[in-house]
Amino acid sequence: MSRVIHFEVPVDDPERAKKFYTDVFGWKISKMPGPMDYWLVTSGPDSQPGINGALTRRSALNPGTVNTIGVESLESAVEAVTKAGGKTLMDK
């Protein structure tokens, strides 16, 4: 079975979002080293159900939440999505 394995939430103000998600949900958020605006989110302990993710800076190319789904075969998954009426938005 395929599952959501990662999420990305685009934000306008990463420091404000970090404070919000930390205060409200207790998430641990840390900026990834390097030039990319990317903050890793640990949403809970690995021993509990759930997934971790990230905060990203909102942009025209990144306007909405992204959910990454783990599949055994990308080609098979794309074929199934297309067959069910979905569209490919970006090449792999």
C-alpha positions as CSV (number, residue, x, y, z in Angstrom):
1,M,0.0,0.0,0.0
2,S,1.3,3.5,-0.9
3,R,1.5,6.0,2.0
4,V,2.2,9.7,2.4
5,I,5.8,9.7,3.7
6,H,6.6,13.5,3.7
7,F,4.9,16.8,3.6
8,E,5.9,20.4,2.7
9,V,4.0,23.4,3.8
10,P,4.8,26.7,1.9
11,V,4.9,29.7,4.2
12,D,5.4,33.4,3.7
13,D,7.4,34.0,6.9
14,P,9.4,30.9,8.0
15,E,10.3,32.3,11.5
16,R,6.6,33.2,12.2
17,A,5.5,29.7,10.9
18,K,8.2,28.0,13.0
19,K,6.9,29.7,16.1
20,F,3.3,28.9,15.3
21,Y,3.8,25.2,14.6
22,T,6.1,24.9,17.6
23,D,3.8,26.7,20.0
24,V,0.6,25.0,18.8
25,F,1.7,21.4,17.9
26,G,5.1,21.1,19.6
27,W,6.9,20.4,16.4
28,K,10.7,20.6,16.3
29,I,11.8,22.8,13.3
30,S,15.3,23.5,12.2
31,K,16.7,25.2,9.1
32,M,18.5,22.9,6.8
33,P,22.2,23.9,6.3
34,G,23.0,25.6,3.0
35,P,21.6,28.3,0.7
36,M,18.1,26.7,0.2
37,D,15.2,28.1,2.3
38,Y,14.1,24.8,3.8
39,W,13.2,24.0,7.4
40,L,13.0,20.3,8.5
41,V,10.0,19.4,10.6
42,T,9.9,16.6,13.2
43,S,6.2,16.3,14.0
44,G,6.7,13.7,16.7
45,P,8.7,10.7,17.9
46,D,9.5,7.9,15.4
47,S,7.9,5.5,17.8
48,Q,4.4,7.0,17.2
49,P,2.4,7.0,14.0
50,G,2.8,9.9,11.7
51,I,5.2,11.6,9.2
52,N,7.7,14.4,9.3
53,G,8.1,17.1,6.7
54,A,9.3,20.6,6.0
55,L,8.5,24.2,5.7
56,T,9.4,25.9,2.4
57,R,9.2,29.5,1.3
58,R,6.0,30.1,-0.7
59,S,6.5,31.2,-4.3
60,A,4.7,31.2,-7.6
61,L,6.3,27.8,-8.3
62,N,5.5,26.5,-4.8
63,P,2.0,27.9,-3.9
64,G,0.5,24.9,-2.1
65,T,1.1,22.0,0.3
66,V,3.0,19.1,-1.2
67,N,2.5,15.5,0.0
68,T,5.1,12.9,-1.1
69,I,3.7,9.4,-1.5
70,G,6.0,6.4,-1.4
71,V,5.4,3.9,-4.2
72,E,7.1,0.7,-5.4
73,S,7.4,1.9,-9.0
74,L,7.1,5.5,-10.1
75,E,6.3,4.5,-13.7
76,S,3.5,2.2,-12.6
77,A,2.1,4.9,-10.3
78,V,2.2,7.5,-13.0
79,E,0.4,5.1,-15.4
80,A,-2.3,4.4,-12.7
81,V,-2.8,8.1,-12.1
82,T,-3.1,8.9,-15.8
83,K,-5.5,6.0,-16.4
84,A,-7.7,7.3,-13.5
85,G,-7.9,10.7,-15.1
86,G,-5.0,12.5,-13.4
87,K,-2.3,14.6,-15.0
88,T,1.5,14.7,-14.9
89,L,2.4,18.2,-13.8
90,M,6.2,17.8,-13.9
91,D,8.6,15.3,-15.3
92,K,10.5,13.0,-12.9
